[in-house]
Amino acid sequence: MIFLIWYLFFSLPRPLFKQDTSTILYSEDNRLLGATISKDEQWRFPVSDSVPKRFEVCITQFEDAYFRKHPGVNPVSLFRAFRQNSSSGSVKSGGSTITMQTIRLAKQNPKRTYWQKFVEIIQATRLELTYSKNEILNYYASYAPFGGNVVGLDAAAWRYYAKPAHQLSWGECATLAVLPNAPSLIFPGKNHELLLSKRNRLLKKLLEEKILSEDDYMLALSEPLPLKPNSLPEIAPHLLHTSSKIHKGKRLHSTIDSNLQEQVNLIVENHKRNLSASEIHNIAVLVVEVETGNVKAYVGNTKDENYSYSNQVDIIQSKRSSGSILKPFLYASMLQDGQLLPKMLLNDTPIDITENYDKNYSGAVPADEALAKSLNIPAVHMLEKYSVAKFHHRLKQFGFTTFNKTPKHYGLSLIVGGGEVKVWELAEAYRNMAYALVHDDGKSFSQEIQFMQNENPKKQKYPISPQAAFLTLDALQNVVRPDSEAGWQVYSSKRIAWKTGTSHGFKDAWSVGVTPEYAVAIWVGNADGEGRPGIIGVKAAAPVMFDVFHRLDLKKRFRQPKDGWTEVKTCKESGYLLSPNCSHYIKQIVPKSGNNAEVCPYHKKINLDKTGNFRVDNECYPVDEMLSKSWFVLPAIQEYYYAKGHPYYQSLPPYLSNCNAALNEKPFDFIYPKNFIRIFLPVDFSGEQQAVVFEIAHSKPESKLFWHLDGKFIGTTQSIHKMPLLPEPGKHKIVVSDELGNRIEKGFTIVEGKE
C-alpha cells in the first residue's frame, strides 16, 4: 500500500521540471524577436507545443526506436545493456528509453547507479501513465542538453542554425539528434570529425529504414556542420527585457510587426549616427495601431555594444520631463468644458515664469494658432483660466500616472514642462484621442495600449468628446513641419496631426503624431539627463517621427463627428461669442458646450465727433452731433505687440483736448516686472547684483515717457521703453507719465538674496 501511494502520488517530481527557462518573445507573425538567457546562464527555451516530425524521427531512431511501443521501459535494451556492462566491467550502455532519460533530466542527472536505474524504471512507467507519448517527447526535446550552455531543441536550432526548429532539414535534424547522447564530448566547434561520423551513421540508418530516399540522403550528407553558435535575434531587446519582468520564463507572443520593427530600428540607427555628432545618444520610438491599440514597433533605446550611453535603459517606460507636449490635452479640455473656442484670442505678452521658444510675442493670438505654434505664454494663460487642479485631475483621466504630487507642487509650469511623462502613456493618450474619432459611436472611451496578444485591456470613459478631439487634432494638422519635410504637400497627401515638445535645459525632445491608422511617439535626448543645444523637439525628434510615418500605410483622414455640434456667431476679430458691440461676425460650427463660452470683451461702443477723428463724451461735445461706433480695443500691453504684426489694427482715437475723460485713459502699462510685491535683483557669476530692467508697452511707442523713482526724475524713454534700475533693498515707488499727462505708478519691494 505504501509503495502504491508513493507510486501514484509522490514518485514524480512536482513540477516535473523546475529549471529556469529563457523568456522568448515572438512577433505577431510568429517570428523570434529575441530571448533572454536563463538564471543559470543556459539557453533553455520553455517547453514547445510539439516536436517537428523530422527531429522526432531522427531522435527516436538514434535513441529509442521502440519509443512509441514500450510502456516507458524497454526490457530488451535493459538486458543488452546489463550484459555489455557486466562483460566489460564498466558502464558501456545505459539501455535507457527516451522516457527514462526524461526522468533523469527532470531530476537533473543524478549519479548513475543500479539503484538509481531501478527508481528511474519505476518513475518512467508512472510518467507514461500521466503523459502522452507526444508530451514526453516534447519534454525530452525541450530539456535535453545540446552542448555548451544550449539546452533544448528550440534553443539549439537557433544557436546552431539561426532558424526555428520546424525549418530544420534532415541533415540538421540528424546533427542535433546525436548531440544529447554525449553533449560534453561533441557539439558544433568541438570534435568535428566524430560529430560528422555519428550524424552520417544516423542518416545511413534512416536510408536503410526507407525513411529517407536516396536523393534526400545524398543531400543531407552534403550539408556542412555548424562551426560555432550563432547569436540569437535582437530585434526588440528593450521590449523583451521589459516584458520578461512581468512574464519571466514564458513564450510571449507580441503584437509587434517584425518588418516594421526592423525598419524602425534602421531609422533609429541612422538618426543616432547623425545626432551623436552633437553628443546626443539616445532615441526611443513607439508605434501604436489606433484601431486595436496594439503596439507595432517598440524601440526602447539606441544600441551600443559597450553600453556607453545608458543604452540598456528602456526610455519608453522611463519618466522624462514633458516640455510642452501636453498642450493639446489642455486645449481639448477647455473646448470640452466650453471655456474655449478655436479662434478665441489668447494673451501673448511676456510673463515672468516662461517665454515663447522664439522669444517673440503676438500680443493676442487665436487659440488654434497658439496650439499649432506651441506658444508657451497663451498656454500658461489658458491653464490659469482652467485651473491647475482641474487640469491635474484631467491628466490622470487621460491615463498619465506620473503626476503624483499635488497640483500646487506643479503650479502653472505644469503646461510647459513642470511634470514628467512616459513615452508609453503619451502614445496611449494621443492614440485614444484619435480613437475617439475612429469610433464616433457616442460611446467615447479610452483603452490601454498593449504589446501582448490576446490581452484584455482596461477601458474607461474618455474624458473629452469626439467633437473636442476633432478640433484639437484639426489644429495639430496645421503645425509647420521641419525643414526635412519641406514641400510635403506636393508629393504626399498624408495628413498628420502632430506636436513637439522640448524640456527646460534642452534635455528631452518630443514628437508625437497621430493619423486614423497610427500613433507614433518619439523621444530624443541623453538617458543620463545631460542637456545639449540640439535636443529640440522640431529638430531632433520630429525628423525621426516623419521618417517612421513614411514607412506606414496612411490612407484615411479624420472624419468630423456627425452629431454634437451647434452653430454660433462669433466675433470676427476676437473669436469670442458675438457681443452687442461687435460689428462683424462669422458663423462657426462648435461643440454644443461652446454655447457657454464668453462673449467678446474686446469690442466697445465709443463716441466720436462729427469728423470721426476724436473721441468725445456728453460733457465735452453735443450729444446730437456724436457718431457712435464699435471699436476693437486690446489692453495696452497686448496692443503694443499685436499692432506690430497687424498693420490694419487701429488704436483708439484720442479725446478732444477739452474732454476730461482723457485723464482716465491708460494707454501704457508695465510689461516687466509683473510681480510688483517683491522683486529680486539678479546676481551675476561673480556674485554682484545686477540692475533689474523695468519695461513698458505704450499703444503709441513713439511717445515720450518720463520716469521717476521715489520722487526723483531718473530718465526719459522713447520708442523702446526700458529703464534699468538698481534700487537699495526696501520699499520703493515708481511713477511713469507720458506727454499727455497719462501716468501709472507702482509700489514695490526690493528683496536681498536669491528668489
ABEGO torsion letter per residue (X at the ends): XAAAAAAAAAABBOBABABBBBBBBBBAAGBBAEBBBBAAGBBBBBBBABBBAAAAAAAAAAABAAAAABAGBBAAAAAAAAAAAAAAGBBABAGBBAAAAAAAAAAGGBBBBAAAAAAAAAAAAAAAAABBAAAAAAAAAAABBAEEABBEAAAAAAAAAGBBAAABBAAAAAAAAAAAABAAABBBGBGAAAAAAAAAAAAAAAAAAGABBAAAAAAAAABBBBABBBBBBBABAAAAAAAAAABBGBBBBBABBAAAAAAAAAAAAAAAAAAAAAGBABBBBBBBBAAAGBBABBBABBBBAAGAAGAABBAAABBBBAEAAAAAAAAAAAAAAGABBAABBBBBBBBAABBBAAGBBAGBBBAAAAAAAGBAAAAAAAAAAAEAAAAAAAAAAAGBAABABBAAAAEAAAAAGABBBBAAAAAAAAAAAAAAAABBAGBBBBBBBBABBGBBBBBBBBABBAAAAAAAAAAAAABBBBAAABGAAAABABBBBBBBBBBBGGABBBBBBBBAABBBBBBBEBAAGBBBAABBAAAAAAAAAAAAAAABBBABBBBBBABGBBBBBBBAAAGBBBBAABABBBBBBBBAAAAABBBBAABBBBBBBAAGABBBBAAABBAAABBBBBBBBBBAAAAAAAAAABAABBBBBBBBAABAAAAABBABBBAOBABAABBBBBBBAAGBBBBBBBBBBBABAABBBBBBBGGBBAEBBBGBBBBBBBBBBEBBBBBBBBAAGBBBBBBBBBBBEBX
